Amino acid sequence: MTDDAPLRRRDSPDTAGDGPHPVPPGPHAGGPEGGPEEPRPATPLTAPRDGTPRPVETEAELAEIVSRLTAGNGPVAVDAERASGYRYTQRAYLVQLRRAGSGTVLLDPLPLDDLRTLDAALADTEWVLHAASQDLPCLAELGMRPRRLFDTELAARLAGFERVGLAALTEQLLGYSLEKHHSAADWSTRPLPESWLTYAALDVELLTDLRDMLAAELEQQGKTAWAAEEFAALVAGADRPPRVRPDPWRRTSGIHRVRGARAQSRVRALWYARDGVAARRDSAPGRVLPDSAIVAAAEADPKDERTLLGIPGFGGRSVRRLARIWLDALDQARSLPDDALPVNQPVDGPPPPHRWAERDPIAAARLARCRQIVVGTAERHNLPPENLVSPDFVRRLAWSPPDEITSRTVGDTLLGFGARNWQVVLLADDLAEVLPETL
């Protein structure tokens, strides 16, 4: 393996000293006279520069890979493929890495005990991921946790890019197009097809080049410190267990059509019955029984198999085989005493904003003023409002502001919610000015 040759941004000038533009122009930038230039088609990237590697499947191969990656230099690009929509868990079914001097590595975690030896070898190395929050939980399950990272998707958001997908950024900044047609594949498939492995290897092929482009853009815009805070927060939460939602059955699609506590108890019973089957099969719940079928059965309350199987969504062979499970769940819901029926749980935080005007017009006006500050500040700094500060933090602040409203108390409140220091610096003064009720 050889060191990766740096890739130059396709529209970057050859003249030394010309830095990145505040908003990267990409391959459709204007011509030298300022007029429009014909769009330049991106170069399709169809194969890794070193070829598609065979996945590592044994401890001996893993040990060799650990040595190889340790001998590399610079950041390491990391990605993981899950089987979302196919499997119950969100585990990783393939891990991809690329480092200068080491080349690309594909790891099959299924036959390996864990990847802690690899994690230790990369302890002092910056990881480069795209949309890191999606991959960090499944990597942590394998014993891999970054100490430093650079998230190219988050960096692009902070830099003000409108399209922040990996393929879009790679095309705009580097001039290469990536195929994404395997992104929703069932990565638990074994053996993995060669075309899938090529796709997976290409996901890390240009990631460090993209990191360098975005780091330069953040530096040019004065946002490097902001990004560092965001990346540090991702690292701090890398091994944090996912938050367990109370009453997850309430997220059943279409549940708003189900009226009454008794009918909702049928949704709850069917949801948990389906979840149990899905967990045992390691299958995505929607593949066991669609949400639409749960809602339809909750509304119809079928009491026998013939009626149940006549409901849309229950006609498939695999669903019919489980008819007794569904009917038992409905029987249990039917037999519940009234005091065991679902009740609306108290909401932790403010009500939905559309109810504010009726419940508390003063708070609604406060929220409108705060939102104006957030949107205006975001526009001035060329970044999305939701990346300037979480909308939930703004709602909580507007619903229940500190007793004494000052820049410091507003900043402390935002920090308590989880805001970053850079966000507080940009917002606290202006929010403190608009929070008090105006006469």
C-alpha positions as CSV (number, residue, x, y, z in Angstrom):
1,M,0.0,0.0,0.0
2,T,1.2,3.5,-0.7
3,D,0.3,6.8,0.8
4,D,-2.8,8.4,-0.7
5,A,-2.1,11.2,-3.1
6,P,-4.0,14.3,-2.1
7,L,-7.0,15.1,-4.2
8,R,-7.5,18.7,-5.2
9,R,-10.9,20.3,-5.2
10,R,-12.0,20.3,-8.8
11,D,-12.7,24.1,-9.0
12,S,-9.8,25.2,-6.8
13,P,-7.5,27.7,-8.5
14,D,-3.9,26.9,-9.3
15,T,-2.8,30.3,-8.1
16,A,-1.2,30.1,-4.6
17,G,-2.9,32.1,-2.0
18,D,-6.5,31.7,-3.2
19,G,-8.3,30.3,-0.3
20,P,-11.8,28.7,-0.1
21,H,-14.8,30.9,-0.8
22,P,-17.2,31.7,2.1
23,V,-19.7,29.4,0.4
24,P,-17.9,26.8,-1.7
25,P,-18.8,27.2,-5.4
26,G,-18.4,23.6,-6.4
27,P,-18.1,22.4,-10.0
28,H,-20.8,24.8,-11.2
29,A,-19.0,28.0,-10.3
30,G,-18.9,31.0,-12.6
31,G,-16.2,31.3,-15.3
32,P,-13.1,33.6,-15.1
33,E,-15.0,36.6,-16.5
34,G,-17.8,36.3,-13.9
35,G,-20.3,34.8,-16.3
36,P,-21.9,31.4,-15.9
37,E,-19.9,28.4,-16.7
38,E,-21.3,25.2,-18.2
39,P,-21.8,22.6,-15.5
40,R,-18.9,20.1,-15.4
41,P,-20.1,16.5,-15.0
42,A,-18.6,14.8,-12.0
43,T,-16.2,11.9,-12.5
44,P,-17.9,8.6,-11.5
45,L,-16.0,6.8,-8.8
46,T,-16.6,3.1,-9.5
47,A,-13.7,1.3,-7.8
48,P,-11.3,1.9,-4.9
49,R,-7.8,3.0,-6.0
50,D,-6.3,-0.1,-4.4
51,G,-9.0,-2.5,-5.4
52,T,-11.8,-3.9,-3.3
53,P,-10.4,-5.7,-0.3
54,R,-11.8,-9.0,1.0
55,P,-13.5,-8.6,4.5
56,V,-11.4,-9.6,7.5
57,E,-13.0,-12.5,9.2
58,T,-10.5,-14.1,11.5
59,E,-8.5,-13.0,14.6
60,A,-5.3,-13.6,12.8
61,E,-6.3,-11.4,9.9
62,L,-7.5,-8.8,12.4
63,A,-4.1,-8.8,14.1
64,E,-2.4,-8.2,10.8
65,I,-4.8,-5.3,10.0
66,V,-4.2,-3.7,13.4
67,S,-0.4,-3.7,12.6
68,R,-1.1,-2.2,9.2
69,L,-3.3,0.6,10.4
70,T,-0.9,1.4,13.2
71,A,1.8,1.9,10.7
72,G,-0.3,4.3,8.7
73,N,-0.3,8.1,9.2
74,G,-2.9,10.8,9.6
75,P,-6.6,10.5,10.3
76,V,-8.5,7.3,9.8
77,A,-11.8,7.3,7.8
78,V,-14.4,5.1,9.5
79,D,-17.8,3.9,8.4
80,A,-20.2,1.2,9.4
81,E,-23.1,-0.6,7.6
82,R,-26.2,-1.7,9.5
83,A,-29.3,-3.6,8.3
84,S,-31.9,-1.0,9.3
85,G,-35.3,-2.0,8.1
86,Y,-34.3,-5.7,8.0
87,R,-33.0,-6.5,11.5
88,Y,-34.3,-5.8,15.0
89,T,-31.0,-4.5,16.3
90,Q,-28.8,-1.7,15.0
91,R,-25.6,-3.6,15.1
92,A,-22.9,-3.2,12.6
93,Y,-22.6,-5.8,9.9
94,L,-19.5,-4.3,8.2
95,V,-16.9,-1.8,9.3
96,Q,-14.8,0.1,6.8
97,L,-11.6,2.0,7.5
98,R,-9.0,3.8,5.4
99,R,-5.8,5.5,6.4
100,A,-2.9,6.9,4.4
101,G,-0.1,4.4,4.2
102,S,-2.5,1.6,5.2
103,G,-5.1,1.5,2.5
104,T,-8.7,0.4,2.9
105,V,-9.8,-2.3,5.3
106,L,-13.2,-4.0,5.4
107,L,-14.1,-5.9,8.6
108,D,-16.8,-8.4,9.1
109,P,-17.6,-8.2,12.8
110,L,-19.9,-11.2,13.0
111,P,-17.1,-13.9,13.3
112,L,-14.9,-11.6,15.5
113,D,-15.3,-11.4,19.3
114,D,-14.8,-7.6,19.3
115,L,-12.6,-4.9,17.9
116,R,-11.0,-3.6,21.1
117,T,-7.5,-4.3,19.8
118,L,-8.2,-2.1,16.8
119,D,-9.7,0.5,19.0
120,A,-6.5,0.6,21.2
121,A,-4.3,0.9,18.1
122,L,-6.3,3.9,16.9
123,A,-6.5,5.6,20.4
124,D,-4.3,8.5,19.4
125,T,-5.8,8.9,15.9
126,E,-8.5,11.3,14.7
127,W,-11.5,9.4,13.3
128,V,-13.3,10.9,10.3
129,L,-16.9,9.9,10.0
130,H,-19.9,11.2,8.0
131,A,-23.0,11.7,10.2
132,A,-21.1,10.2,13.2
133,S,-24.1,10.0,15.5
134,Q,-25.6,7.2,13.3
135,D,-22.5,5.0,13.5
136,L,-21.1,5.6,16.9
137,P,-23.6,3.4,18.8
138,C,-23.0,0.3,16.7
139,L,-19.2,0.9,16.8
140,A,-19.3,1.2,20.6
141,E,-21.0,-2.2,20.7
142,L,-17.8,-3.6,19.0
143,G,-15.5,-1.9,21.5
144,M,-14.6,1.0,19.2
145,R,-14.9,4.6,20.6
146,P,-13.1,7.6,19.2
147,R,-11.0,9.9,21.4
148,R,-11.0,12.6,18.6
149,L,-13.2,12.8,15.6
150,F,-14.2,15.0,12.6
151,D,-17.7,14.7,11.3
152,T,-17.9,15.7,7.7
153,E,-21.7,16.0,7.7
154,L,-21.8,18.2,10.7
155,A,-18.8,20.2,9.5
156,A,-20.7,20.9,6.2
157,R,-23.8,22.0,8.1
158,L,-21.7,24.5,10.2
159,A,-20.0,25.7,7.0
160,G,-23.4,26.5,5.5
161,F,-23.7,23.8,2.8
162,E,-27.3,23.2,1.6
163,R,-26.7,19.6,0.6
164,V,-24.7,17.7,3.2
165,G,-25.0,14.0,2.1
166,L,-21.7,12.3,1.5
167,A,-22.4,11.9,-2.3
168,A,-23.4,15.5,-2.7
169,L,-20.4,16.9,-0.8
170,T,-17.9,14.6,-2.6
171,E,-19.3,15.8,-5.9
172,Q,-19.3,19.4,-5.0
173,L,-15.9,19.6,-3.4
174,L,-13.9,16.9,-5.0
175,G,-15.7,16.4,-8.3
176,Y,-16.3,12.7,-7.9
177,S,-19.8,11.1,-8.0
178,L,-20.5,8.2,-5.6
179,E,-23.2,5.6,-6.2
180,K,-25.6,5.3,-3.2
181,H,-27.9,2.5,-4.5
182,H,-26.8,0.0,-1.8
183,S,-27.3,2.4,1.1
184,A,-30.6,0.7,2.1
185,A,-29.4,-2.9,1.5
186,D,-29.6,-5.8,3.9
187,W,-26.0,-5.8,5.2
188,S,-26.7,-8.9,7.3
189,T,-26.6,-10.8,4.0
190,R,-23.8,-13.4,3.8
191,P,-21.8,-13.6,1.7
192,L,-21.8,-10.0,0.8
193,P,-21.9,-9.4,-3.0
194,E,-18.7,-8.0,-4.5
195,S,-20.6,-4.9,-5.7
196,W,-21.7,-4.2,-2.2
197,L,-18.2,-4.5,-0.9
198,T,-17.0,-2.0,-3.6
199,Y,-19.7,0.4,-2.6
200,A,-18.7,0.1,1.1
201,A,-15.0,0.7,0.3
202,L,-15.8,3.8,-1.7
203,D,-17.7,5.3,1.3
204,V,-14.3,5.8,3.0
205,E,-12.2,6.3,-0.2
206,L,-12.4,10.1,-0.2
207,L,-13.5,10.8,3.4
208,T,-10.2,12.2,4.6
209,D,-9.9,14.4,1.5
210,L,-13.3,15.7,2.2
211,R,-12.3,16.3,5.8
212,D,-9.4,18.5,4.7
213,M,-11.6,20.5,2.4
214,L,-14.2,21.1,5.1
215,A,-11.6,21.9,7.8
216,A,-10.2,24.6,5.5
217,E,-13.6,26.0,4.9
218,L,-14.4,26.1,8.6
219,E,-11.1,27.9,9.2
220,Q,-11.8,30.4,6.5
221,Q,-15.2,31.2,8.1
222,G,-13.8,31.3,11.6
223,K,-15.8,28.3,12.8
224,T,-13.0,25.9,13.6
225,A,-13.6,26.3,17.4
226,W,-17.3,25.8,17.0
227,A,-16.8,22.5,15.2
228,A,-14.3,21.4,17.8
229,E,-16.9,21.8,20.5
230,E,-19.5,19.9,18.5
231,F,-17.0,17.1,17.8
232,A,-16.0,16.9,21.4
233,A,-19.7,16.5,22.4
234,L,-20.0,13.6,20.0
235,V,-17.0,11.9,21.5
236,A,-18.3,12.4,25.0
237,G,-21.6,10.7,24.1
238,A,-20.1,7.9,22.0
239,D,-20.6,5.2,24.5
240,R,-23.7,6.6,26.1
241,P,-26.6,4.1,25.9
242,P,-29.5,5.2,23.7
243,R,-32.3,7.0,25.5
244,V,-35.2,4.7,26.2
245,R,-38.4,6.4,25.1
246,P,-41.4,6.1,27.5
247,D,-44.4,4.3,25.9
248,P,-42.6,3.6,22.6
249,W,-45.9,2.1,21.3
250,R,-47.3,5.6,21.1
251,R,-45.1,6.2,18.1
252,T,-47.0,3.8,16.0
253,S,-47.7,5.4,12.7
254,G,-51.4,6.3,12.4
255,I,-52.2,6.1,16.1
256,H,-53.8,9.5,16.0
257,R,-56.8,7.8,14.3
258,V,-57.3,5.4,17.3
259,R,-59.8,7.0,19.6
260,G,-60.3,6.1,23.3
261,A,-58.2,4.5,25.9
262,R,-59.6,1.0,25.3
263,A,-58.7,1.1,21.6
264,Q,-55.3,2.5,22.5
265,S,-54.7,-0.4,24.8
266,R,-55.2,-2.7,21.8
267,V,-52.4,-0.7,19.9
268,R,-50.2,-1.2,23.0
269,A,-50.9,-4.9,23.3
270,L,-50.3,-5.6,19.6
271,W,-47.2,-3.4,19.5
272,Y,-45.5,-5.3,22.4
273,A,-46.6,-8.6,20.9
274,R,-45.0,-7.7,17.6
275,D,-41.9,-6.4,19.4
276,G,-41.4,-9.7,21.1
277,V,-41.7,-11.6,17.8
278,A,-39.3,-9.2,16.1
279,A,-36.7,-9.5,18.9
280,R,-36.8,-13.3,18.8
281,R,-36.5,-13.3,15.0
282,D,-34.0,-10.4,14.9
283,S,-36.2,-8.9,12.3
284,A,-37.4,-5.3,11.9
285,P,-40.8,-4.9,13.6
286,G,-42.3,-3.5,10.4
287,R,-41.4,-6.7,8.6
288,V,-43.3,-8.8,11.2
289,L,-46.5,-6.7,11.1
290,P,-46.9,-3.2,9.6
291,D,-48.1,-0.3,11.8
292,S,-51.1,0.1,9.5
293,A,-52.3,-3.4,10.5
294,I,-51.9,-2.7,14.2
295,V,-54.0,0.5,13.8
296,A,-56.7,-1.3,11.7
297,A,-56.9,-4.2,14.2
298,A,-57.1,-1.7,17.1
299,E,-60.0,0.0,15.5
300,A,-61.9,-3.2,14.4
301,D,-61.2,-5.2,17.6
302,P,-61.5,-8.6,15.9
303,K,-62.4,-11.5,18.1
304,D,-61.8,-14.5,15.9
305,E,-59.2,-15.6,13.4
306,R,-61.4,-15.2,10.3
307,T,-62.2,-11.6,11.1
308,L,-58.6,-10.8,12.0
309,L,-57.3,-12.2,8.7
310,G,-59.7,-10.1,6.8
311,I,-58.1,-6.9,8.1
312,P,-55.5,-5.4,5.6
313,G,-52.0,-6.3,6.7
314,F,-52.9,-9.7,8.2
315,G,-53.3,-11.6,5.0
316,G,-49.6,-12.6,4.5
317,R,-48.6,-16.2,5.2
318,S,-46.1,-15.3,7.9
319,V,-48.6,-13.0,9.6
320,R,-51.3,-15.6,9.5
321,R,-49.1,-18.1,11.2
322,L,-49.0,-15.7,14.2
323,A,-52.7,-15.2,14.3
324,R,-53.0,-16.7,17.8
325,I,-50.4,-14.3,19.1
326,W,-52.3,-11.3,17.8
327,L,-55.6,-12.6,19.1
328,D,-54.2,-13.3,22.5
329,A,-52.8,-9.7,22.6
330,L,-56.3,-8.4,21.8
331,D,-57.9,-10.6,24.4
332,Q,-55.5,-9.3,27.0
333,A,-56.3,-5.7,26.1
334,R,-60.0,-6.5,26.2
335,S,-59.8,-7.9,29.7
336,L,-57.9,-5.0,31.2
337,P,-59.7,-3.1,34.0
338,D,-60.3,0.6,33.4
339,D,-57.6,1.6,35.8
340,A,-55.0,-0.3,33.7
341,L,-55.8,1.5,30.4
342,P,-53.3,3.9,28.9
343,V,-53.4,7.4,30.2
344,N,-51.6,10.4,28.8
345,Q,-48.3,10.8,30.5
346,P,-47.3,14.3,31.8
347,V,-45.0,15.9,29.2
348,D,-41.5,16.7,30.3
349,G,-41.2,20.2,29.0
350,P,-43.4,22.7,27.3
351,P,-46.5,21.8,25.3
352,P,-46.4,21.7,21.5
353,P,-45.9,25.3,20.1
354,H,-49.3,25.3,18.3
355,R,-51.0,25.2,21.7
356,W,-49.1,28.1,23.2
357,A,-51.3,30.9,22.0
358,E,-54.3,29.3,23.7
359,R,-52.6,28.2,26.9
360,D,-50.2,31.1,27.4
361,P,-50.3,34.0,24.9
362,I,-47.4,35.7,26.7
363,A,-45.1,32.7,26.3
364,A,-46.2,32.3,22.7
365,A,-45.1,35.9,22.0
366,R,-41.8,35.2,23.9
367,L,-41.2,32.2,21.7
368,A,-41.8,34.2,18.5
369,R,-39.3,36.8,19.6
370,C,-36.7,34.2,20.5
371,R,-37.2,32.4,17.2
372,Q,-36.6,35.7,15.3
373,I,-33.3,36.1,17.1
374,V,-32.2,32.5,16.3
375,V,-33.1,32.8,12.7
376,G,-31.5,36.2,12.2
377,T,-28.3,35.1,14.0
378,A,-28.1,31.9,11.9
379,E,-28.5,33.8,8.7
380,R,-25.7,36.2,9.6
381,H,-23.4,33.3,10.3
382,N,-24.4,31.2,7.4
383,L,-25.6,28.0,9.1
384,P,-28.9,26.3,9.8
385,P,-30.9,27.5,12.8
386,E,-31.2,24.0,14.2
387,N,-27.4,23.8,14.3
388,L,-27.1,27.2,15.9
389,V,-29.2,25.9,18.8
390,S,-31.6,23.0,19.4
391,P,-35.2,24.2,18.8
392,D,-36.2,22.3,22.0
393,F,-33.8,24.5,24.0
394,V,-35.4,27.6,22.6
395,R,-38.9,26.3,23.5
396,R,-37.9,25.4,27.0
397,L,-36.3,28.8,27.5
398,A,-39.3,30.7,26.2
399,W,-41.8,28.6,28.2
400,S,-40.0,28.9,31.5
401,P,-37.3,31.7,31.4
402,P,-35.1,32.3,34.5
403,D,-36.6,34.4,37.2
404,E,-33.9,37.0,36.7
405,I,-33.3,37.5,33.0
406,T,-29.7,38.5,32.3
407,S,-27.2,37.3,29.7
408,R,-25.6,35.2,32.3
409,T,-28.8,33.5,33.5
410,V,-29.9,32.9,30.0
411,G,-26.5,31.4,29.1
412,D,-26.5,29.2,32.1
413,T,-30.0,28.0,31.3
414,L,-29.0,27.1,27.8
415,L,-25.8,25.3,29.0
416,G,-28.0,23.4,31.4
417,F,-30.1,22.2,28.5
418,G,-26.9,21.0,26.7
419,A,-26.1,24.0,24.5
420,R,-22.4,24.5,23.5
421,N,-20.3,27.5,24.7
422,W,-20.1,28.9,21.2
423,Q,-23.9,28.9,20.8
424,V,-24.3,30.7,24.1
425,V,-21.8,33.3,23.1
426,L,-23.7,34.0,19.9
427,L,-27.2,34.0,21.4
428,A,-27.3,34.8,25.2
429,D,-27.1,38.6,24.9
430,D,-29.8,39.0,22.3
431,L,-32.1,36.4,23.8
432,A,-31.9,38.2,27.2
433,E,-33.0,41.3,25.5
434,V,-36.2,39.9,24.0
435,L,-37.3,37.5,26.7
436,P,-38.9,40.1,29.0
437,E,-42.5,40.9,28.1
438,T,-42.7,44.2,26.2
439,L,-45.4,46.7,27.2
